Amino acid sequence: MKLTLSAAPKADLLFLLFFKGAKLSPAEKKLLGGTAKSVEARFSNKEFEGEEGQMITLFTDGGAFKRVVLVGRGEKGKLIPQATEKLGGQLVAVAKKAKASRIAVNVATEDFSELGYGMVLGAYEFNHYKKADPKASKLEEISFVTEDNKSTKETLKHLDVFMRASDTTRSLVNLCAGDLNTQNLVDEAKKIAKKYKLKITIFDEAKLKKLGCGALVGVGQGATIGARMVLLEYRSKTTAKEPQIAFIGKGIVFDSGGMNLKPTGYIETMKEDMAGSSTVLGTLQAISELKLPGYFLGVMAIAENAISDRAQHPGDVVRAYNGKTIEITNTDAEGRLVLADALAYTEKNFKPKRMVDIATLTGAVTVALGYNITGVMGNDEKWTNEIMDAGKAKHERYWPLPLDEDFMKFTKGEFTDLKNDAKGVRAGTIMGAAFLKEFVEKTPWVHLDIGGTGWAEKPDSTTHYGATGVGLRTFIELAVRYGK
């Protein structure tokens, strides 16, 4: 799909957005030409007043547009969070229903970024398993009628790059586990590395054992294909010796829960458990396309948490890369195990300036924050705030949870240094982060729990059903800010 800035586009549909009480501006009258009078008549007879959710479609008298859609946004200043983004998705849905191939939207400069991301997210489709419809129409172009300046050009560039990276991220998550096993995900990383000239290092199960990554190996030992760790390095126009940021993602290609088997109603969508790794992969793709200056590292900790006679048991003990022993008190608390080795290995061998991991780690995060806000925890307040600020700039919602020292004592084992699940604490999301903190020594580190935001069971205009691609925008923005 093509994205453009245009003062005078030609399109099947033109969307005009109005807050309650707004009227046609001189620029909008010029854009509409002879249709302006018809639009003004809808205002004067109060057929259209800009109420939230109100839409009226008008046929034009010819010219650049076949139809014009008047869209109400409600009272200015009373928008709920992400309202403009969700509106963008709604506009795309209207366009698809109308079988429009080219659309245009008149948007204020201050709303361009949020509306644009909403439209890109809403335009995404996953038709991998559907029979092709030869008669189906396709949205081919979105033209944004807004100011043409350095800022809007930069926003358009980022939207265009994000669109492709988001497709990579979401489509990998949406593939079923039968089509995306551990090796398949490694192969996808190889393709990205080759296409964008990234340095790639792959540790197979044998190498991971030799390195001492017992936590990661243990999670994958029940599967036919054992665990892997993939390291992707991007360098451009920099003399940096250490990565500015290490992006680390959980990559459980399917999570059965292991011997602590997930029940029906929860297990069906567990192909989503590699969303963290797919986000890291999409991030490195976007950084490469933007040609950002800097040194950035992507780490994918990949395994299948399968059930077999080789799978680890509750009560088993593994030794992680940093030498700490872990009692497996719950085989379904496996994400923190694969991240533990990834964090420890990355810190020791790459010495990044800062680290951030992203993982569908806990269902408990939905109890605290629902399905629209990502939980944030870390060991460095400044780095935590910077991530949240980057998310706000790109319209992604985060909220910090306390990672106080009193939670750390509950990670200690009776016979081991640590245990991967503590009974009776209840603060499940915080306890996941508390466990991970044991594998970071000095590096500023933040953990993002997308257990509620990475997958949409109840779709809306931008998420649809399935993978949301959450975190990708924030990661790209962080790379922009720290590129040097």
CORTAGI-V411182 format. One record per helix or strand of 3 or more residues. SS is the DSSP state (H for helix, E for strand). FROM is the first residue (numbers start at 1). TO is the last residue. If there is no record, write none. Layout:
# CORTAGI-V411182
ss:from:to
SS:FROM:TO
SS:FROM:TO
This chain:
# CORTAGI-V411182
ss:from:to
E:2:5
E:11:18
H:26:44
E:55:59
E:65:72
H:83:97
E:102:106
H:109:123
E:141:145
H:150:174
H:182:196
E:199:203
H:205:211
H:214:220
E:228:236
E:245:255
H:270:290
E:294:305
E:317:319
E:325:327
H:335:350
E:354:359
H:364:369
E:374:378
H:381:393
E:398:400
H:405:411
H:428:437
E:444:449
H:472:482
